[in-house]
Amino acid sequence: MNSNPIGIFDSGIGGLTVAHAVTTLLPNENIIYFGDTAHLPYGDKSSSAIQAYSIKICNVLLQQKCKVILIACNSASAAAYELVREYVGSKAKVMNVIDPVIDYLSITYSEKTIGLIGTKQTVNSNIYKKKVDNLAKEITLKSLATPLLAPMIEEGFFNNTISESIIQEYLRNIVLDDIEALILGCTHYPLIKTQIEHYYQGKVNVLDTSEIVAKSVEKYLSENQNLNVMNAHIKHFYVSDYTKSFENSTKIFFGEQIHLEHYPLWE
């Protein structure tokens, strides 16, 4: 049994979809969430910048004695995971949002054609394709950068005609022709999953990566006897740049009103 918190970080509020999935699956776990809102979105930042932000955030989470540090951002998972894992060492288990999805594809989608949508950083890193090819399961991956989706969601434009037009414009791209499943390669995208499913009308399985990632966290904690069996009492949310409107928007992501504490990374 280990009552130390799970640390989760992202460039903004998209990672709250992962945090919500984790708390739903593991209601006894204490959660420390850090949204690096001063630098969002990570999707158009350089790898070196993302790495610098990630190390700063890890220092905050290590101060909170987190037993797991979950990089709840595809861009940061692609750019900073290896560096963060080396930096943290044995102080905490470092996890990302890409490897659990790759494991899921290996089990479920051998010899299938899969689509991926994500930020420019995630798609251009080619990390999903490299990992899929390493599986040697004859999975064909078709990737498309969809850079307008994350900022659109951050601004609250989803489940309306504006988001409908943008989503359809991306999904009708010939790059995604003939796919059997679609990976939502950004933690913002579960909020538009219903619209994406409506576009495909049941012909394509839309993969909510937040649920897949939450199950991988549960598996790790269970296998290593690190589950918290006591009632959770900590759910702390930090942001590197605070606005009231941003706090209000987290209610949509997490399903309840969340108090955000301002924690500047550079002072």
C-alpha positions as CSV (number, residue, x, y, z in Angstrom):
1,M,0.0,0.0,0.0
2,N,1.3,3.5,-0.9
3,S,-0.7,6.6,-0.2
4,N,1.7,9.0,-2.0
5,P,0.0,10.9,-4.8
6,I,0.0,10.3,-8.5
7,G,1.5,13.3,-10.3
8,I,0.0,14.3,-13.7
9,F,1.1,17.1,-15.9
10,D,0.2,18.6,-19.3
11,S,0.6,21.9,-21.1
12,G,-2.9,22.9,-20.1
13,I,-6.3,21.5,-19.3
14,G,-6.3,18.7,-21.9
15,G,-4.5,16.4,-19.4
16,L,-7.6,16.7,-17.1
17,T,-9.2,14.1,-19.4
18,V,-6.5,11.7,-18.3
19,A,-6.7,12.9,-14.6
20,H,-10.5,12.3,-14.7
21,A,-10.0,8.8,-16.2
22,V,-7.4,8.0,-13.5
23,T,-9.6,9.2,-10.6
24,T,-12.7,7.4,-12.0
25,L,-10.8,4.1,-12.3
26,L,-8.7,4.6,-9.1
27,P,-11.0,6.7,-6.7
28,N,-8.7,6.1,-3.7
29,E,-5.7,7.6,-5.2
30,N,-4.4,11.1,-4.3
31,I,-3.8,13.3,-7.3
32,I,-1.5,16.2,-7.9
33,Y,-2.1,17.9,-11.3
34,F,0.1,20.5,-13.0
35,G,-1.1,22.4,-16.0
36,D,1.7,24.4,-17.6
37,T,-0.8,27.0,-18.9
38,A,1.9,29.7,-19.2
39,H,3.4,27.8,-22.1
40,L,0.5,26.1,-23.8
41,P,0.2,24.6,-26.3
42,Y,3.2,22.3,-26.3
43,G,2.3,21.1,-29.8
44,D,4.1,24.0,-31.5
45,K,7.1,24.3,-29.2
46,S,10.6,22.9,-29.8
47,S,11.6,19.7,-28.1
48,S,14.3,21.5,-26.1
49,A,11.7,23.9,-24.7
50,I,9.3,21.1,-23.8
51,Q,12.1,19.2,-22.1
52,A,13.0,22.3,-20.0
53,Y,9.3,22.8,-18.9
54,S,8.9,19.1,-18.1
55,I,12.0,19.0,-15.8
56,K,10.7,22.1,-13.9
57,I,7.3,20.5,-13.4
58,C,8.9,17.2,-12.3
59,N,10.7,19.0,-9.6
60,V,7.4,20.3,-8.3
61,L,5.9,16.8,-8.4
62,L,8.9,15.2,-6.7
63,Q,8.6,17.8,-3.9
64,Q,5.1,16.5,-3.4
65,K,6.5,13.0,-3.1
66,C,4.6,11.6,-6.1
67,K,5.0,7.8,-6.5
68,V,4.1,8.1,-10.2
69,I,4.7,10.9,-12.6
70,L,2.4,10.6,-15.6
71,I,3.2,12.8,-18.6
72,A,-0.4,13.4,-19.7
73,C,0.5,15.2,-23.0
74,N,1.4,13.5,-26.3
75,S,3.8,16.3,-27.3
76,A,5.7,16.1,-24.0
77,S,5.6,12.2,-24.1
78,A,7.2,12.3,-27.5
79,A,9.8,15.0,-26.7
80,A,10.7,14.6,-23.0
81,Y,9.8,11.1,-21.7
82,E,13.3,9.6,-21.9
83,L,14.9,12.7,-20.4
84,V,12.4,12.9,-17.6
85,R,12.7,9.2,-16.8
86,E,16.5,9.5,-16.6
87,Y,16.2,12.7,-14.5
88,V,13.7,11.2,-12.0
89,G,15.5,7.9,-11.7
90,S,14.2,5.8,-8.9
91,K,12.4,8.6,-7.1
92,A,9.2,7.9,-8.9
93,K,7.8,5.7,-11.7
94,V,7.6,7.9,-14.9
95,M,4.8,7.0,-17.4
96,N,3.6,8.5,-20.6
97,V,0.5,8.5,-22.8
98,I,2.0,6.9,-25.8
99,D,3.3,3.5,-24.7
100,P,0.0,2.2,-23.3
101,V,-1.7,3.0,-26.6
102,I,1.1,1.1,-28.5
103,D,0.6,-1.9,-26.2
104,Y,-3.2,-1.7,-26.8
105,L,-2.7,-1.7,-30.6
106,S,-0.3,-4.7,-30.4
107,I,-3.0,-6.7,-28.7
108,T,-6.1,-5.5,-30.6
109,Y,-5.1,-4.3,-34.1
110,S,-2.5,-6.6,-35.7
111,E,-2.5,-6.4,-39.5
112,K,-4.9,-3.4,-39.4
113,T,-4.8,0.1,-40.8
114,I,-4.9,2.7,-38.0
115,G,-5.2,6.5,-38.2
116,L,-3.6,9.0,-35.8
117,I,-4.5,12.7,-35.3
118,G,-2.4,14.9,-33.1
119,T,-0.4,18.1,-32.8
120,K,2.4,18.9,-35.1
121,Q,5.0,18.1,-32.4
122,T,3.5,14.6,-31.9
123,V,3.0,13.7,-35.6
124,N,6.3,15.2,-36.8
125,S,8.2,13.3,-34.0
126,N,7.2,10.1,-35.8
127,I,7.2,8.4,-32.5
128,Y,4.0,6.5,-33.0
129,K,5.1,5.1,-36.3
130,K,8.5,4.1,-34.9
131,K,6.9,2.3,-32.0
132,V,4.2,0.7,-34.2
133,D,6.8,-0.6,-36.7
134,N,8.9,-2.0,-33.8
135,L,5.9,-4.2,-32.9
136,A,6.3,-6.1,-36.1
137,K,2.5,-6.7,-36.2
138,E,2.0,-5.5,-39.7
139,I,0.0,-2.5,-38.5
140,T,-0.2,0.4,-41.0
141,L,-0.3,3.8,-39.4
142,K,-1.6,6.9,-41.2
143,S,-0.8,10.1,-39.3
144,L,-2.3,13.6,-39.7
145,A,-1.3,16.7,-37.9
146,T,-4.5,18.6,-36.7
147,P,-3.0,21.8,-35.1
148,L,-6.3,23.7,-34.9
149,L,-8.0,21.2,-32.6
150,A,-6.2,21.7,-29.3
151,P,-6.4,25.6,-29.3
152,M,-10.0,25.3,-30.5
153,I,-10.9,23.1,-27.5
154,E,-8.9,25.3,-25.1
155,E,-11.0,28.3,-26.2
156,G,-14.2,26.3,-25.6
157,F,-15.2,25.8,-29.3
158,F,-16.4,22.2,-29.3
159,N,-19.8,20.5,-29.8
160,N,-20.9,23.4,-32.0
161,T,-20.9,24.2,-35.7
162,I,-17.5,25.8,-35.6
163,S,-15.8,22.7,-34.3
164,E,-18.0,20.5,-36.6
165,S,-16.6,22.3,-39.6
166,I,-13.0,22.1,-38.5
167,I,-13.2,18.4,-37.5
168,Q,-14.8,17.4,-40.8
169,E,-12.3,19.3,-42.8
170,Y,-9.5,17.3,-41.1
171,L,-11.1,13.9,-41.1
172,R,-12.0,14.0,-44.8
173,N,-8.3,14.3,-45.6
174,I,-7.3,11.5,-47.9
175,V,-4.4,10.6,-45.6
176,L,-7.1,9.0,-43.3
177,D,-8.8,7.0,-46.0
178,D,-9.5,3.3,-45.3
179,I,-8.6,3.3,-41.6
180,E,-10.3,0.9,-39.2
181,A,-9.5,2.8,-36.0
182,L,-8.4,6.3,-35.1
183,I,-6.1,7.2,-32.2
184,L,-6.9,10.5,-30.5
185,G,-3.3,11.5,-30.2
186,C,-3.9,14.5,-27.9
187,T,-5.4,14.6,-24.5
188,H,-7.7,17.4,-25.5
189,Y,-9.4,15.2,-28.1
190,P,-11.7,13.0,-25.9
191,L,-13.8,16.2,-25.6
192,I,-14.6,16.0,-29.3
193,K,-14.8,12.2,-29.5
194,T,-18.6,12.2,-29.9
195,Q,-18.3,14.5,-32.9
196,I,-15.6,12.4,-34.4
197,E,-17.7,9.2,-33.9
198,H,-20.6,10.9,-35.5
199,Y,-18.5,11.7,-38.6
200,Y,-17.5,8.1,-39.0
201,Q,-21.0,6.7,-38.2
202,G,-19.7,3.5,-36.6
203,K,-17.3,2.6,-39.4
204,V,-14.2,3.5,-37.5
205,N,-13.3,2.7,-33.9
206,V,-12.4,6.0,-32.1
207,L,-9.8,5.2,-29.4
208,D,-10.1,7.3,-26.2
209,T,-6.4,7.2,-25.1
210,S,-7.2,8.6,-21.6
211,E,-9.1,5.4,-20.7
212,I,-6.3,3.2,-22.0
213,V,-3.7,5.2,-20.1
214,A,-5.7,5.0,-16.8
215,K,-5.8,1.3,-17.1
216,S,-2.0,1.1,-17.5
217,V,-1.6,3.2,-14.4
218,E,-3.9,0.8,-12.5
219,K,-2.0,-2.2,-13.8
220,Y,1.4,-0.8,-12.7
221,L,0.2,0.1,-9.2
222,S,-1.5,-3.2,-8.7
223,E,1.4,-5.3,-9.9
224,N,3.8,-3.4,-7.6
225,Q,1.6,-3.3,-4.5
226,N,1.4,0.5,-4.8
227,L,-2.3,1.0,-4.7
228,N,-3.7,3.3,-2.1
229,V,-6.4,1.4,-0.1
230,M,-7.3,4.4,2.1
231,N,-9.8,7.0,1.1
232,A,-8.3,9.7,-1.1
233,H,-8.1,13.1,0.5
234,I,-5.8,15.1,-1.9
235,K,-6.8,16.4,-5.3
236,H,-4.5,19.4,-5.9
237,F,-4.4,21.3,-9.1
238,Y,-1.6,23.7,-10.1
239,V,-1.3,26.0,-13.1
240,S,1.7,28.1,-14.1
241,D,-0.5,30.9,-15.3
242,Y,-3.9,31.6,-13.7
243,T,-7.0,33.1,-15.1
244,K,-10.6,32.9,-13.8
245,S,-11.9,31.9,-17.2
246,F,-9.4,29.1,-17.3
247,E,-10.6,27.8,-13.9
248,N,-14.2,27.9,-15.1
249,S,-13.3,25.9,-18.2
250,T,-11.8,23.1,-16.2
251,K,-15.3,22.2,-15.0
252,I,-16.0,21.1,-18.5
253,F,-12.9,18.9,-18.7
254,F,-13.1,17.3,-15.2
255,G,-16.9,17.3,-14.8
256,E,-16.8,19.3,-11.5
257,Q,-15.6,22.7,-10.3
258,I,-11.9,22.7,-9.8
259,H,-9.8,25.1,-7.7
260,L,-6.6,26.0,-9.5
261,E,-3.6,27.2,-7.5
262,H,-1.2,29.5,-9.3
263,Y,2.4,28.1,-9.3
264,P,4.8,30.1,-11.6
265,L,7.6,27.9,-12.9
266,W,10.0,30.8,-13.4
267,E,10.3,33.7,-11.0
